[in-house]
Amino acid sequence: MSFWPRVASWRPFRYLWPEQLGHRIARQGCRQLSDQLSGAATDAFVDLLLVGMQLFLRLWKPYRRNIKGFRGRYLFRTVDDRVRSGVVFDNERIMRHPNGIEDWDVRVSFKNVPALRSFLFSRDQDILSSLLRNEVEIDGNLNYVYKFAFMARDLGKELGLV
């Protein structure tokens, strides 16, 4: 995550470099997330996922099409509140809130971090079976969850992991 502060200062220059350079920089910044997706998920998974989305949204134009005109507020948490993270999508912007948010459109409570990873990156994106196994609870609009899962899988594809 130490890579991110250096990239944030590049934002005004992202239009000056070729698209593939932005893609390459974003992939480089997502190495820790790649490790989490291909290995065991830890408590840092949610934050790394949000940082990865933030990098790709800021640095690679084709990924920004995922949230063009979209507004949504998410709270991700474990049922014991050990992991708690919020994110706000507002047109082509993303704002992370490491300690969560109170005014959410959808709250995703998961049993543990591997349950969230399998929920978002399941092969058939079978959200219903995760709900039936009581690994994940959803409060709010389920369409927002499908939107987020699509963006997470799209990020996984960009990283070559899904």
N, C-alpha and C positions, 0 to 999 in steps of 0.2 A: 504494500500500500504506500510505501515511501515514494514510488514512482509517480503517483497521482499529483501531488502539489506542483511538481515541475511541469506537468502537462497542462495544468489549468492555466498557466500563464501563456500558453501557446494559442489559446482560443482565438484571438483576433487574427492570427496568421493562418488558420486552417484553410482559408479560401485560396491561399497563395501556393500551396503545394499540391502535387498530384493526389488524386483520391487514394491510390494504392499506398502512398506513404502514410496517410492517416490510418489506413487499415492496418498496416504493419506496426505502427506505433501503438495503436489500441491493443493489438494482439500481444505485443511485448508487455504492456501494462497488465495484462490478464493472466500472466503465468501462474500466479498463486491460485486464481480461480480454476484454471485448467487442471492444476494438481488436485483441487477439491473435487472436480467433476470426474476425474479419472481414478481417484483413490478414495480414501475415507473422508467423509464430510465432517468438518469440525464446527465449533460454534461460530467461527469466522465466515462460514459459507454464505450466509445471507448478506453480510456487508460486502464480501468480495463479489458476489453476484451483482449487487447494486452498483458497486464501483465499476465493474465491467460494463454494465449497461451505460453508465454515465460516460465512460471513456468512448465507447462506440457511438453514442449519440452525439458527442461533441466533436469527434474526430473523423467519422466516416458517414458521409451524406446518405448513402443507401440505407443505412440502419435507421436514420432519423425518420424515414417514411412510416415506421411503425407507430410513431406517436404524433404525427402531424394532425393537429386539431383535437387531440385527445387530452382529456383532463380526468385525473383520477388520484385518489389518496388511499394508500395502502398501509396497513399495519401488519407486520409479520412478527409472531411471537411464539415461544414455546409455552406450553400450558403452565409451566412453573415460572414463567417470565425471566428465565435465565438469559434467553436470547430475546431481544426486543429491538426492532428496527422499523422505521417508517420511510416511506418514499412518496413524493408528490410529483406527478407528471402534469405539466401545464404547457400544452401546445408543444413546442419543440424543446422544452426544458425539463430537466429532472433535478429534483432536490432531495438529497438524502437526509434523514433525521436519525442518527445513530441510537437515540434513546426512545424512539417511537413518536407517534403523534396521537392526539386525543380525538381529533375530528376526522375520522376516516370514512371512506366510502365502503371499504371492505376490510375485514379483519380475518387473517388466516392464522389460526392457532394450531400448532403441530406438536405431536408427541415428542419428537426429537428431530435433530437436524437431518439424519438420513431419511426420515419419513418425508420431510419437506423436499429433499433432493429427488426422491423417487416420485413424489407427487408432481413436481414440475417437469421432470425429465423422463417420465415413464415412456416406454416404447410406443404405446398406443395413446398416450395422454389420457389415460383412464382415470379421470378425476373422481368419478363416482365410486370406483372400487376403493380408493383411498378413504373416501368418506365412510363407506360401509365398514371398513376395517377399523374405524375410529382412530386413525392415525392423524387425521386432519379435521378441523372444524372450521366452517366458513360462516361468518356473520356479515351480511350485506349482500350486494349484488354479485351473483355468481359469474355474470358476464365479464366483470373486471378480472376475475381470477383466470378465466380463459384467455383474456387479452395478455395478462402478465405471463402466463405459461407459454403463450406463443412467442412473446418477446424473449423469454429465457431460452427457449429451444432455438430460436433464431440466433441468439448469441452463441449458444453451444455449437451450432453449425458453422458460424464464422470462426470459431476457435478450432474447428475440425474434430469436435468430440461427440457430436450427435449425428 
